[in-house]
Amino acid sequence: MKDETNIEKLATLSHISISPEEQKELKADIDSILSYIEQIQNISLEHIKEAEPQVGELYNVMREDAEPHETGIYTKELLNEAPSVKDSYIEVKKIIDQNT
């Protein structure tokens, strides 16, 4: 970073307060991160061969979108397995308070 004023602007935008010592530490950390990013950007990728998709390797693994069985055919069996049922629904413990 060019100077500590940029750190102050970032702190203001982030709604945090930082001491002058923390500003110096953050500046050093950010400078280090930016230096590392610059090194990564300068890596040459010319020697890496781009992979080409092979014909026949791609296929749809999803089933056809259709009704797998008659609606409601297993409802009674499933409800019989539930620990608590109320009005044809599985009754569960309340986990969300609507007042909050």
C-alpha positions, 0 to 999 in steps of 0.5 A: 500500500502506498501509505497509511492513509489507505489503511485509515480509509479501509478502517473507516469503510469497515467501521473499525478503529485501529491504532497507529501500531496496528496500521503499520502491521496491516500495511506490512501484511497487505504489502506482503500479500500484494507482493505475493499476488504480483509473483503469482501474476508473473508466473509463465504458463506457456509450457502448460498444455491446455487439456482438451475434452475427449469425445464421448467422455461427457454424458448425462448421469441424471434420470429422465424427469418423470413420475417414479411412482403413483403419488401418495402410494407410500404415504401411509407406510412412511407416516407409520415409521414417523415417531409422531404424526399429526393430521397426516404430517410428520410432527417435529420439535419446534426449532425456530422461535418466531418472536426473534 
